[in-house]
Amino acid sequence: MPDSPIKHADLVSYADETVNLRREDAKEYREQVNRLREKLEKFIKEHPDVGLVKMLLSGSLAKGTALKTLNDIDVAVYVDAGKAPRAEDELLEWLAEQLRKAYPQMDPSQISPGNHCVRISFRGSGLDVDIVPVYYEGDENDKGYLYARDTGKRVLTSIPMHLAFVRTRSDRIPKHYKQLIRLVKWWARFKKRNDSSFRCKSFLAELIAAHLVDTDTSIDVHDYPTALESYFAYVVKSGLKDQVYFTDYYKKSDTPNRGNTAIEFLDPVNLDNNVVYDYSDGDRATLVDAAEDALDRISEARFATTKARAVECWQEVFGPSFRA
């Protein structure tokens, strides 16, 4: 293996300075959610028949895969399926009204229905908390139904089970597993900024990483240039045409036959949910082509005769913010 001008330490520095959410900010945001949760728990205790059950932090902040550009926090509020409205528009209006009662210190305009969620806007920090209602029927694994943020599709999910799915792999590969995900998400963000039609949702980026570390024993996640090469090489080689599933909560024999969708990555918590069921074959081809471009640039950077050229190659992967 040639001695590349851009090494693991360079990507570590870049991630720390540009990509990753600062630890202090993550701590502050979690504390903000905890304050919301404490007030909601008090409200629920005082109003046991209101139809609210509990609040759980979810999304990238809960998983530890948030980027520095984070401007909203995902939170799930479990609602009693027997007391909450069924139609989504009515549900969001109802939830917004309950939250206004739970947080009377806020101006009512700070709490409003949004895109498949209720948004709480904090005027001081400018940060938004997106609260997604989850229909809950008492399942011991906290399974419930929500309306997916990107598609509006009603799907079965479990916040704690999803977090445990990530934790299983991050415990096995401390620090580096989540960092690989953040770097890929940063790449996808750069691609989307230059092409609004480019599709690679964060959940898909995470599941590709999970599948890779589960199935490829040769991958060196401790070296980020090499890990990214392996990641993009998998996307190119597979063409994202195979069904991908996980056996954390199900047996292989439980998985359904491959469907006719362009890409099929099954939700680890819900085998009925292909997380990219609405991606077209054109979306798949564009994503594979983008991965091939990234792979080519990383490979070229490895063999570059000057550091300046290597930096240019990495800038084509991550954008002009890359420095080394």
C-alpha positions in Angstrom: 0.0 0.0 0.0 1.5 3.4 -1.0 2.2 6.0 1.5 -0.7 8.4 0.8 -0.2 12.2 1.2 -3.6 12.2 3.1 -3.6 9.9 6.1 -6.1 8.8 8.7 -4.9 11.6 11.1 -5.9 14.2 8.4 -9.4 12.9 8.2 -9.6 12.7 12.0 -8.6 16.4 12.2 -11.0 17.4 9.4 -13.9 15.5 11.1 -13.2 17.1 14.4 -13.0 20.6 13.0 -15.7 20.5 10.3 -17.9 17.5 10.3 -18.7 16.4 13.8 -21.2 18.1 16.1 -19.1 19.5 19.0 -19.3 17.5 22.2 -20.3 20.7 24.2 -23.1 21.4 21.7 -24.4 17.8 21.9 -24.4 18.0 25.7 -26.3 21.2 25.6 -28.9 19.9 23.1 -29.4 16.7 25.1 -29.9 18.8 28.3 -32.5 20.9 26.4 -34.4 17.8 25.5 -34.1 16.5 29.0 -35.7 19.7 30.3 -38.6 19.2 27.9 -39.0 15.6 28.9 -39.0 16.5 32.6 -41.7 19.1 32.1 -43.7 16.7 29.9 -43.5 13.9 32.5 -44.7 16.3 35.2 -47.6 17.3 32.9 -48.5 13.6 32.2 -48.4 12.8 35.9 -50.8 15.7 36.6 -53.0 14.8 33.6 -53.0 11.0 33.4 -55.9 10.9 30.9 -54.4 13.4 28.4 -53.3 10.6 26.0 -49.5 11.3 26.2 -47.2 8.5 27.4 -43.6 9.5 27.2 -40.9 11.4 25.3 -37.7 9.8 23.9 -34.7 11.4 22.2 -34.3 9.9 18.7 -32.5 10.6 15.4 -28.8 11.4 14.9 -28.3 13.1 18.2 -29.5 10.0 20.1 -27.4 7.7 17.9 -24.2 9.8 18.1 -24.1 10.4 14.4 -25.1 14.0 14.3 -23.2 16.5 12.0 -22.0 19.9 13.0 -24.7 21.4 10.7 -27.4 20.0 13.0 -30.2 22.5 13.2 -33.1 20.4 14.6 -33.4 17.7 17.1 -35.6 14.6 16.6 -37.7 13.6 19.5 -40.5 11.0 19.7 -43.6 11.4 21.8 -45.5 8.2 22.4 -49.2 8.8 22.4 -52.0 6.5 23.6 -53.4 4.9 20.4 -56.8 4.7 22.1 -57.0 8.5 22.9 -55.1 10.2 20.1 -56.7 11.1 16.7 -56.0 8.7 13.8 -55.8 11.1 10.9 -52.3 12.6 10.7 -53.4 16.3 10.3 -55.8 16.0 13.3 -53.1 14.1 15.3 -50.5 16.9 14.8 -53.0 19.6 15.7 -54.0 17.7 18.8 -50.4 17.0 19.8 -49.5 20.7 19.3 -52.3 21.7 21.6 -51.3 19.2 24.3 -47.7 20.4 24.1 -48.8 24.1 24.5 -50.5 23.0 27.7 -47.4 21.2 28.9 -45.1 24.1 28.1 -47.2 27.2 29.1 -44.1 29.3 29.5 -43.7 29.2 25.7 -45.5 31.5 23.3 -48.1 29.2 21.6 -46.6 30.3 18.2 -43.4 28.5 19.2 -45.2 25.1 19.0 -46.8 24.4 15.6 -47.6 21.4 13.3 -44.8 20.8 10.8 -43.8 18.1 8.2 -45.2 14.9 9.9 -44.2 16.4 13.2 -44.8 19.1 15.7 -42.0 21.7 15.8 -40.9 23.5 18.9 -38.8 26.6 18.0 -36.4 28.0 20.6 -35.9 31.7 20.0 -32.7 32.0 21.9 -30.7 29.3 20.3 -32.6 29.2 17.0 -32.7 25.4 17.4 -35.8 23.5 16.5 -37.1 20.3 18.2 -39.1 18.2 15.8 -41.5 16.0 17.8 -42.8 13.0 16.0 -45.9 11.3 17.5 -45.7 7.5 17.8 -49.0 5.6 18.3 -48.4 3.3 21.3 -50.4 0.3 22.4 -48.2 -0.8 25.4 -45.7 -2.9 23.5 -42.8 -3.9 25.9 -40.2 -3.1 23.3 -41.7 0.4 22.7 -42.9 -0.5 19.3 -45.4 1.9 17.8 -46.5 3.5 14.5 -45.3 6.8 13.2 -45.6 8.8 10.0 -42.2 8.7 8.3 -40.7 12.2 8.0 -39.5 11.7 4.4 -42.4 9.8 2.9 -45.4 10.3 5.2 -45.8 6.5 5.1 -47.2 5.0 8.4 -44.6 2.5 9.7 -44.0 0.4 12.7 -40.9 1.3 14.7 -39.2 1.2 18.1 -36.9 4.0 19.1 -35.0 2.0 21.8 -34.5 -1.0 19.4 -33.1 1.3 16.7 -30.7 2.8 19.3 -29.7 -0.6 20.5 -29.0 -1.6 16.9 -26.5 1.2 16.5 -25.0 0.6 20.0 -24.3 -3.0 19.2 -22.0 -2.1 16.4 -20.5 1.0 18.0 -19.7 -1.1 21.1 -17.9 -3.5 18.8 -16.1 -0.8 17.0 -15.9 2.1 19.4 -15.6 5.6 18.0 -14.7 4.6 14.4 -18.1 3.1 13.4 -20.0 6.2 14.1 -17.3 8.4 12.6 -17.5 6.4 9.4 -21.2 7.1 9.3 -20.7 10.8 9.9 -18.1 11.1 7.1 -20.5 9.3 4.6 -23.3 11.6 5.7 -21.1 14.6 5.1 -20.3 13.3 1.6 -24.0 12.8 0.9 -24.7 16.3 2.2 -22.1 17.7 -0.2 -23.6 15.8 -3.1 -27.1 17.0 -2.3 -26.0 20.6 -2.2 -24.7 20.3 -5.7 -27.6 18.2 -7.0 -31.0 18.6 -5.4 -32.2 15.3 -7.1 -29.4 13.2 -5.4 -30.9 10.8 -2.9 -29.1 9.1 0.0 -31.0 9.4 3.2 -29.1 9.2 6.5 -30.8 6.0 7.5 -29.6 4.3 4.3 -26.1 5.6 4.8 -26.2 4.1 8.3 -27.6 0.7 7.2 -24.9 0.4 4.5 -22.3 0.9 7.1 -23.9 -1.6 9.4 -24.2 -4.2 6.6 -20.5 -3.6 5.7 -19.1 -4.1 9.2 -21.4 -7.1 9.7 -20.4 -8.9 6.5 -16.9 -7.7 5.5 -14.3 -9.0 8.0 -11.5 -7.4 6.0 -12.7 -3.8 6.4 -10.3 -1.6 8.4 -12.6 0.9 10.1 -9.7 2.2 12.1 -8.2 3.8 9.0 -10.7 6.3 7.5 -9.4 6.6 4.0 -9.4 2.8 3.7 -12.8 2.4 5.4 -14.3 4.9 3.0 -12.8 3.1 0.0 -14.4 -0.1 1.3 -17.7 1.6 1.8 -17.9 3.1 -1.7 -16.4 0.0 -3.3 -19.3 -2.0 -1.7 -21.9 0.3 -3.2 -20.2 0.1 -6.6 -19.7 -3.6 -6.6 -23.2 -4.5 -5.3 -24.9 -1.8 -7.4 -27.3 -1.7 -4.4 -29.3 -4.4 -6.1 -29.3 -7.1 -3.4 -31.8 -7.3 -0.5 -30.1 -6.3 2.7 -31.5 -7.4 6.1 -30.3 -7.7 9.6 -30.8 -10.5 12.2 -30.6 -8.5 15.4 -34.3 -9.0 16.1 -35.3 -11.5 13.4 -34.0 -14.8 11.9 -32.9 -15.1 8.3 -35.9 -17.4 7.7 -38.2 -14.5 8.7 -37.1 -12.3 5.8 -39.5 -11.9 2.9 -38.5 -12.6 -0.7 -36.8 -9.8 -2.6 -39.4 -7.3 -3.8 -39.4 -5.4 -7.1 -38.1 -2.1 -5.7 -34.9 -0.6 -7.1 -33.2 -0.8 -3.7 -34.2 -3.0 -0.7 -32.8 -2.3 2.7 -35.1 -3.8 5.3 -35.6 -1.9 8.6 -33.9 -3.9 11.3 -36.9 -3.4 13.5 -39.7 -3.9 10.9 -39.1 -6.4 8.1 -42.2 -5.0 6.3 -40.5 -1.6 5.9 -38.1 -1.2 3.0 -36.5 2.1 4.1 -36.0 3.2 0.5 -39.1 1.7 -1.1 -39.7 4.9 -3.0 -36.2 5.1 -4.6 -36.3 4.7 -8.4 -33.8 2.8 -10.5 -32.6 6.2 -11.6 -32.0 7.2 -7.9 -30.1 3.9 -7.4 -27.9 4.5 -10.5 -27.1 8.1 -9.5 -26.1 7.0 -6.1 -23.9 4.2 -7.4 -22.3 6.6 -9.9 -21.6 9.1 -7.1 -20.0 6.3 -5.0 -17.9 5.3 -8.0 -16.7 8.9 -8.4 -15.8 9.1 -4.7 -14.0 5.8 -4.9 -12.0 7.0 -7.9 -11.0 10.3 -6.2 -10.0 8.5 -3.0 -7.9 6.0 -5.0 -6.3 8.9 -7.0 -5.5 10.7 -3.7 -3.7 7.6 -2.4 -1.4 7.6 -5.4 -1.1 11.4 -5.8 2.5 12.6 -6.1 1.8 15.9 -4.3 -0.2 16.6 -1.2 -1.9 19.5 -3.1 -3.3 17.1 -5.6 -4.4 14.7 -2.9 -6.3 17.5 -1.2 -8.0 18.4 -4.4 -9.2 14.8 -4.8 -10.6 14.8 -1.3 -12.3 18.1 -1.9 -14.2 16.4 -4.7 -15.4 14.0 -2.1 -16.2 16.3 0.8 -16.3 19.7 -0.8 -14.0 22.8 -0.6 -14.1 22.8 3.2 -11.6 19.9 3.2 -8.2 20.9 4.4 -5.1 18.9 5.4 
